[in-house]
Amino acid sequence: MVIATGGTGGHMFPALALGDVLARRGHQVTFAVDPRGVRYLDPERARLEIDATSPSGTLLNRGLGFARLGLALGGVMLRFLAARPKAVAALGGYASVPTGLAAGLLRVPLVLHEQNAVLGRAHRLLTRFAKTLALTFETTKGVPDEIRTVTVGNPVRSAFQPAPLPTGERLELLVTGGSQGAQIFADVVPEALGRLPAALRARLHVTQQCRPEDLERVEAAYRGFGLAFEVRAFFDDMPERLARAGLVICRSGASSVAELLVVGRPAILVPYPYAADDHQRANAEALADTSAAILVDADAFTPQRLAQDVRHLMSEPNELQRMAAAADRLARPDAGERLADVVEEALA
């Protein structure tokens, strides 16, 4: 089996989760990834490095992008002719384009998996070659009518497990902005929490991920407001921290959303406004429409607005429980198994 995907954590974590399921079922798995994705692969995992990038931007950059995709396609075709895979699962990102095209041209069964609530550009190029399009959200936008679809959810790492929402007076607030942090959270969250009444601030413990350049000022703000806090540039124990959290403030990338749902956590989601096809907003809408999260666009994410939302949620603890229950209903903790089923079905 070949699993093709982009090199970000958001692409690689679901790919690794799927790969683990397929390996447990006795399949030999090779990961086709761009150079960024190699760092996520243990040495024992077979890999095919794909030199591919988005053909976008200036005319020169588009030309170079298409040239690299063409060269990558030729390399993948040669590999597939030498060792024909049983099936290819493409999980998005431009590394999946030459791999998926090679599968289509050589009539290797191809399954696509869309992590976001809007069909990505790579998948839009590949749907004509695919046997099935597996979806995370049943309401995914931009899906062609002619392709078979099945909703499976988005695979997450096994360390993320359903956990009861913590109860009690103290609220653990987790703020995370992805692997690189997010400046907007450093700008807004401390000031917003400082606006809360002293009685509510006394009930809070804040765990926040920040960019290294923002650490000092965020720590100083929390000390000034008398808040209990922990601030770091990176957390390597996110499953445990998410399980302890009573409320999460974060972006709405596909993996972040899937992890929130599997653990069952209420969230305030602030989509990254420059994501391709505005897919983070579509992801956040899917949760907000079912009351599993509060969606706040970046231009509306102000200290005043956030203070109002946190104050309401802390004053109405049943609302957090209702949001957590809505997240549980959306969750698909067996997404890796479901997606592996779809890949195996493509062999028939």
RONUTOR-846899 format. One record per residue (C-alpha): x, y, z. Coordinates in steps of 0.1 Angstrom, whole numbers, plus 5000, padded with zeros to 4 digits. Example, Ala and Ser with C-alpha at 12.3 -4.5 7.8 and 13.67 -1.06 7.14 Angstrom:
BEGIN
512349555078
513749895071
***
This chain:
BEGIN
500050005000
501250364993
500050655014
500650984997
500351315016
501751655021
504551725047
502751925074
501851775107
498151815097
498751585067
501251355083
499551255115
496451115098
498750935073
500750775101
497550675118
496250505087
499550345080
499550195115
496150035109
497149895075
500349755089
498549585118
496349425091
499449275074
500049525046
503449665037
503150045037
505250305019
504750675025
505050914995
505751255011
507551575003
510851665020
509051825050
507251495058
510351285061
511051425096
507851265108
508850915096
510850675118
513750515101
512050175097
509150325077
509450285039
509250615021
509250764986
510351134987
508351344963
509851684951
506551864945
505152204953
502052414946
502152554911
500952894922
502153254926
504053434898
504153304863
507753184869
506753004901
503752834884
506052714856
508552574880
505852414901
504352234871
507852134860
508651974894
505251804894
506051654859
509451534870
508051384902
505351204881
507951044860
509950924890
506850784907
505750604874
509150434873
508950324909
505350194904
506350004873
509249844892
507149754923
503449784915
501549884946
498249724955
496550054961
497250424967
495650634994
496051004987
495451235017
496051575002
498951804997
500851844964
503051534971
499851334965
499351474930
502151294911
501450984932
497750984925
498251064888
500650774885
498150544901
495450664877
497650624846
498750274857
495250164868
496350114904
493250154927
493250504941
491350624972
491250994982
490751115018
489651475023
490451605058
488751945056
485152055051
486052185015
487651974988
491252064984
493052154952
495051844950
491951624953
490151834927
492851724902
492551354912
488851284916
488551164880
491050884887
489750774921
487450484930
486250644962
486450984980
486450935018
485251245037
485851375072
482651585071
479451465053
478751825043
482151875025
481952154999
483052114963
482651734959
481751634923
478451454919
479951164899
482351024925
481450774952
481850924987
481850775021
482150965054
484850815077
486151105098
489851205101
492250955116
494151085147
497050945167
496150665191
497250885221
494151095216
491250915233
487751015245
487851165280
485151305303
485051675305
486751785338
484251925364
484752155393
485252525399
488652545383
488852575345
491852455326
492052675295
494352545267
495452785240
497352645211
498152785176
499652495158
503352395155
504452745150
502152915175
499953215165
500653575172
496953665174
496553445205
499553615222
498053955213
494453885224
494153615250
496153765279
494354095276
490953925273
491553715305
492754025323
489354185317
487553905336
486353975371
488853875398
486653585410
486753425375
490453485371
491053305404
489252995389
491452985358
494652805349
495952895315
498252675294
499352855263
501552785234
503353085220
505953175195
509453205212
509453585205
506153615224
506853415255
508253695277
505453945271
502753685275
504253565308
504553925320
500853985311
499653685330
501753765361
500354125360
496853995361
497553745388
496553445367
497953095371
499652995339
502152785320
503552915287
505752735263
506852745227
505952375221
504152105240
505151745233
502351595255
499351745237
497051445242
497451465280
496951845280
493851825258
492451555281
492951795311
491452095294
487952215300
488052475272
490352515242
491152815221
492852725188
492952735150
490652505130
493052295109
491851945101
493951755127
493252005155
489551975148
489651595147
491651575180
489151815197
486251595186
487851265195
488651385230
485351565233
486351925241
484452255237
486452505218
486552865206
487852835170
489653115152
490253005116
493553105099
492153355073
494753285047
494352905045
493852765010
490152784999
489452925034
489252555045
489752635082
486652845083
484652565067
486052325093
485052565121
481552605106
481052235107
481552235145
479752565151
476652455132
476252165157
477152375188
480352185194
482352515191
482152885189
483553035156
485153375158
486753515127
490153665131
488954025125
486353975152
488753805177
489254105201
489954105238
486454245244
484753965224
486953685239
486353815274
482653805268
482753455255
484953315283
482853495310
479653345296
481052995294
482553015329
479253145343
477152875325
479052555331
476252355316
477052515283
480552365283
478952025289
476552075261
479352165237
481351865248
478351645242
477951795207
481651725200
481251365211
478351325186
480551445157
483551245167
484650935148
487350775170
487550475146
488250695116
491650515109
489850175109
487050305086
489550455062
491550135061
488349955053
487750185023
491350135010
491049755013
487649764995
489349934966
491349614960
488149424950
***
